[in-house]
Amino acid sequence: MFIEELDTGIAFKVFVQPKSSRNMVVGLHGDALKVKLTAPPVEGAANKMCIKFFSKILGVSKSSIAIASGQTSRTKRLRVHCGSGTEGQAEQVRIQGMLRKIAAS
């Protein structure tokens, strides 16, 4: 699966297709979620759009999402900070469920 549990959050892979007509998740690409973004791959525009898009669909703040690797690549590893303790674990479970649902559709 494309989701990795971390101490204070989760990480998952995305495969980005920039310059699309709409922002949308279109399924899986290997072990990554394939996402189409309207932003071009210049000056970090697609990276910013990727963070904004996933913050909206996962219901988390943009500041809690970071690109852990793949800044200049189409394949990126996103990290979502959920915090620690019981609330952080509940948030991890919620986000994992959402990602699995998105991947299945």
N, C-alpha and C positions, 0 to 999 in steps of 0.2 A: 504494500500500500504506500501511498505517497505522503502519509502523515507521520511525523516523528514527534514523540512526546519529549519535552524538555522540562527542566526543573521548574521554570516559571512561565511556561507557555508551550506553544507548539511550533513546528516548522513544517513546511510543505513545499513541493516543487511546482512551478508553473512554467509552461512553455508559451511565450508571448508572440503573437502575430500582430505587429503594428500596422498602422494605416488602414484599418478596417472601416467599414461603413458604420458599425455599431460596436459598443462595448458589450461583450458577452462571453460566457464560458461555453465552449462548444463540445466538451467531452474530455477524454483522456488522450494524451500523447505519450505513450510509453508509461512511465511511472509518475507523470506530471499532469496537472490540469492544463488543458489547452485553453487559452484565453485570447480573444480578439479585442484589440484596443484601437480607438480612433487616433490616438496620438502617434506622431512619427518618431522613429528611433534616433532623434537628434537632441543633444544638449539635455539628456535625462528626462525628456518629456514623457516617453513611454514608461519609464520607471515611476515617475510621479503619478501618472494616470493609473498604473497598476496598483499602487498603494491606495489611491483614492477609491478605485473600483472595489477592491477587496474590503476596505474599511466599511463601505456602504453595504455590501451584500452580507458581511459577517456581523454587522452591527457593533463595530468597535471603533475607537478613535483612530485617526490616521497616525497619531504619534505612537500608538501601540504596535504598529506594523513597520517592519524594516526589511530591506533586502539584504539578507545575510551573505549571499554570494550570487554572482552572475550579473553584476552591474552593467556590463557591456555585452552580455550574451542574451540570446533568446530564452535560454533555460535559466531560470532564476530560482533561488531558494528563499522563500519568504518566512520570516519569523514573526509570530504574534505573541506579544507579551500579555500574559493573563494574570500575573501576580502569583502570590504564594498563599498557602493555607487552604481552608475549605472553599472559600469563594473563588480562588484561583483555579482549583481543581474542577469546580462546577462549571466555570467559564471554559476550561479546556474541553470538557465533555460536550458542552453545547456547541462549540466551534467545530470539533471533530465530527459531530453528528451533521452539522450543516454542510461541511465539506464532503462527507460521504454521500449526502443527499444530492448535492450539486453534481458530483461525479457520476452518480447513477442515472441522472436524468439526461 
